[in-house]
C-alpha cells in the first residue's frame, strides 16, 4: 500500500504531466468537486472543478502557452483526518523553457475512497 506521501507525489506528478500535455481529461479526476485555487499574482479565486477546467482550457488554447509545474517539498498527512498538506515551489515557463514566474504554494489533499484529490491550492508569486 502506498503511503500518503508517495501517493500524493504520484498524483502531483500526474497533474504536472497533464498540464504539460494540455490534457483536461487527466486533470479532472485529480480535483475535488469543490476544489478552490487562488492564483499567485492577482489572487483570483477559481472555485470548483468546472471553473478550474474552464480556466485550464483557456490557458491551453493561448497562443503563447505557459507550462506550469509544481514541485512538492514536503507532504504532511494528518494523523486524525484523511487529509494532507503539500508545500512546494512552482514555476510558469514558456514552451521553450524560459521561466516567466515562480514562487511557493500550499495544497490541501483529501483521500476520497482510494484516491487523493486536491481540495485547495494557494500560490504566491515571488519571482
TIROTI-7050 format. One record per residue (C-alpha): residue number from 1; residue in three letters; x, y, z. Coordinates in steps of 0.25 Angstrom, whole numbers, plus 5000, padded with zeros to 4 digits. Layout:
<seq=NUM | type=ala | east=X | north=Y | up=Z>
...
***
This chain:
<seq=1 | type=unk | east=5000 | north=5000 | up=5000>
<seq=2 | type=unk | east=5005 | north=5014 | up=4997>
<seq=3 | type=unk | east=5008 | north=5024 | up=5008>
<seq=4 | type=unk | east=5001 | north=5037 | up=5007>
<seq=5 | type=unk | east=5014 | north=5044 | up=5003>
<seq=6 | type=unk | east=5017 | north=5034 | up=4992>
<seq=7 | type=unk | east=5002 | north=5034 | up=4987>
<seq=8 | type=unk | east=5001 | north=5050 | up=4987>
<seq=9 | type=unk | east=5015 | north=5051 | up=4980>
<seq=10 | type=unk | east=5010 | north=5042 | up=4969>
<seq=11 | type=unk | east=4997 | north=5049 | up=4968>
<seq=12 | type=unk | east=5005 | north=5063 | up=4967>
<seq=13 | type=unk | east=5014 | north=5057 | up=4956>
<seq=14 | type=unk | east=5001 | north=5052 | up=4948>
<seq=15 | type=unk | east=4996 | north=5067 | up=4950>
<seq=16 | type=unk | east=5009 | north=5072 | up=4944>
<seq=17 | type=unk | east=5008 | north=5063 | up=4933>
<seq=18 | type=unk | east=4994 | north=5067 | up=4930>
<seq=19 | type=unk | east=4998 | north=5081 | up=4930>
<seq=20 | type=unk | east=5010 | north=5079 | up=4921>
<seq=21 | type=unk | east=5001 | north=5071 | up=4911>
<seq=22 | type=unk | east=4989 | north=5080 | up=4912>
<seq=23 | type=unk | east=4981 | north=5068 | up=4916>
<seq=24 | type=unk | east=4968 | north=5073 | up=4922>
<seq=25 | type=unk | east=4963 | north=5059 | up=4924>
<seq=26 | type=unk | east=4974 | north=5055 | up=4933>
<seq=27 | type=unk | east=4973 | north=5068 | up=4941>
<seq=28 | type=unk | east=4958 | north=5066 | up=4945>
<seq=29 | type=unk | east=4960 | north=5053 | up=4954>
<seq=30 | type=unk | east=4971 | north=5060 | up=4961>
<seq=31 | type=unk | east=4962 | north=5071 | up=4966>
<seq=32 | type=unk | east=4951 | north=5070 | up=4977>
<seq=33 | type=unk | east=4937 | north=5075 | up=4972>
<seq=34 | type=unk | east=4938 | north=5087 | up=4980>
<seq=35 | type=unk | east=4953 | north=5090 | up=4979>
<seq=36 | type=unk | east=4958 | north=5104 | up=4981>
<seq=37 | type=unk | east=4970 | north=5110 | up=4974>
<seq=38 | type=unk | east=4976 | north=5124 | up=4978>
<seq=39 | type=unk | east=4985 | north=5129 | up=4967>
<seq=40 | type=unk | east=4999 | north=5135 | up=4971>
<seq=41 | type=unk | east=4999 | north=5149 | up=4965>
<seq=42 | type=unk | east=4985 | north=5155 | up=4966>
<seq=43 | type=unk | east=4979 | north=5145 | up=4976>
<seq=44 | type=unk | east=4968 | north=5141 | up=4966>
<seq=45 | type=unk | east=4959 | north=5130 | up=4972>
<seq=46 | type=unk | east=4955 | north=5119 | up=4964>
<seq=47 | type=unk | east=4944 | north=5111 | up=4971>
<seq=48 | type=unk | east=4940 | north=5097 | up=4967>
<seq=49 | type=unk | east=4946 | north=5087 | up=4958>
<seq=50 | type=unk | east=4937 | north=5092 | up=4946>
<seq=51 | type=unk | east=4943 | north=5106 | up=4947>
<seq=52 | type=unk | east=4957 | north=5101 | up=4948>
<seq=53 | type=unk | east=4955 | north=5092 | up=4936>
<seq=54 | type=unk | east=4950 | north=5104 | up=4928>
<seq=55 | type=unk | east=4962 | north=5113 | up=4932>
<seq=56 | type=unk | east=4972 | north=5102 | up=4928>
<seq=57 | type=unk | east=4964 | north=5100 | up=4915>
<seq=58 | type=unk | east=4967 | north=5115 | up=4912>
<seq=59 | type=unk | east=4981 | north=5114 | up=4917>
<seq=60 | type=unk | east=4984 | north=5102 | up=4907>
<seq=61 | type=unk | east=4978 | north=5110 | up=4895>
<seq=62 | type=unk | east=4986 | north=5122 | up=4898>
<seq=63 | type=unk | east=4995 | north=5126 | up=4886>
<seq=64 | type=unk | east=5007 | north=5127 | up=4895>
<seq=65 | type=unk | east=5004 | north=5116 | up=4905>
<seq=66 | type=unk | east=5011 | north=5115 | up=4919>
<seq=67 | type=unk | east=5014 | north=5102 | up=4925>
<seq=68 | type=unk | east=5012 | north=5101 | up=4940>
<seq=69 | type=unk | east=5020 | north=5092 | up=4949>
<seq=70 | type=unk | east=5018 | north=5089 | up=4963>
<seq=71 | type=unk | east=5030 | north=5082 | up=4971>
<seq=72 | type=unk | east=5026 | north=5077 | up=4985>
<seq=73 | type=unk | east=5036 | north=5079 | up=4996>
<seq=74 | type=unk | east=5028 | north=5073 | up=5007>
<seq=75 | type=unk | east=5015 | north=5065 | up=5009>
<seq=76 | type=unk | east=5009 | north=5065 | up=5023>
<seq=77 | type=unk | east=4998 | north=5055 | up=5025>
<seq=78 | type=unk | east=4988 | north=5058 | up=5037>
<seq=79 | type=unk | east=4988 | north=5047 | up=5048>
<seq=80 | type=unk | east=4973 | north=5049 | up=5050>
<seq=81 | type=unk | east=4966 | north=5052 | up=5037>
<seq=82 | type=unk | east=4968 | north=5047 | up=5022>
<seq=83 | type=unk | east=4975 | north=5060 | up=5018>
<seq=84 | type=unk | east=4989 | north=5065 | up=5016>
<seq=85 | type=unk | east=4997 | north=5077 | up=5013>
<seq=86 | type=unk | east=5007 | north=5079 | up=5002>
<seq=87 | type=unk | east=5017 | north=5090 | up=5002>
<seq=88 | type=unk | east=5026 | north=5093 | up=4990>
<seq=89 | type=unk | east=5030 | north=5102 | up=4979>
<seq=90 | type=unk | east=5024 | north=5105 | up=4965>
<seq=91 | type=unk | east=5028 | north=5112 | up=4952>
<seq=92 | type=unk | east=5022 | north=5116 | up=4939>
<seq=93 | type=unk | east=5030 | north=5115 | up=4927>
<seq=94 | type=unk | east=5029 | north=5117 | up=4912>
<seq=95 | type=unk | east=5028 | north=5104 | up=4904>
<seq=96 | type=unk | east=5043 | north=5107 | up=4900>
<seq=97 | type=unk | east=5046 | north=5107 | up=4915>
<seq=98 | type=unk | east=5048 | north=5121 | up=4919>
<seq=99 | type=unk | east=5043 | north=5123 | up=4933>
<seq=100 | type=unk | east=5033 | north=5135 | up=4934>
<seq=101 | type=unk | east=5029 | north=5134 | up=4948>
<seq=102 | type=unk | east=5031 | north=5125 | up=4960>
<seq=103 | type=unk | east=5028 | north=5124 | up=4975>
<seq=104 | type=unk | east=5023 | north=5115 | up=4986>
<seq=105 | type=unk | east=5010 | north=5108 | up=4988>
<seq=106 | type=unk | east=5002 | north=5100 | up=4998>
<seq=107 | type=unk | east=4992 | north=5090 | up=4994>
<seq=108 | type=unk | east=4981 | north=5082 | up=5003>
<seq=109 | type=unk | east=4979 | north=5068 | up=4998>
<seq=110 | type=unk | east=4967 | north=5059 | up=5003>
<seq=111 | type=unk | east=4966 | north=5044 | up=5001>
<seq=112 | type=unk | east=4953 | north=5040 | up=4996>
<seq=113 | type=unk | east=4951 | north=5025 | up=4994>
<seq=114 | type=unk | east=4964 | north=5020 | up=4989>
<seq=115 | type=unk | east=4969 | north=5033 | up=4983>
<seq=116 | type=unk | east=4975 | north=5046 | up=4987>
<seq=117 | type=unk | east=4969 | north=5059 | up=4981>
<seq=118 | type=unk | east=4973 | north=5074 | up=4982>
<seq=119 | type=unk | east=4963 | north=5081 | up=4991>
<seq=120 | type=unk | east=4970 | north=5095 | up=4991>
<seq=121 | type=unk | east=4983 | north=5101 | up=4986>
<seq=122 | type=unk | east=4989 | north=5115 | up=4988>
<seq=123 | type=unk | east=5000 | north=5121 | up=4980>
<seq=124 | type=unk | east=5009 | north=5132 | up=4983>
<seq=125 | type=unk | east=5017 | north=5139 | up=4972>
<seq=126 | type=unk | east=5031 | north=5142 | up=4977>
<seq=127 | type=unk | east=5039 | north=5144 | up=4964>
***
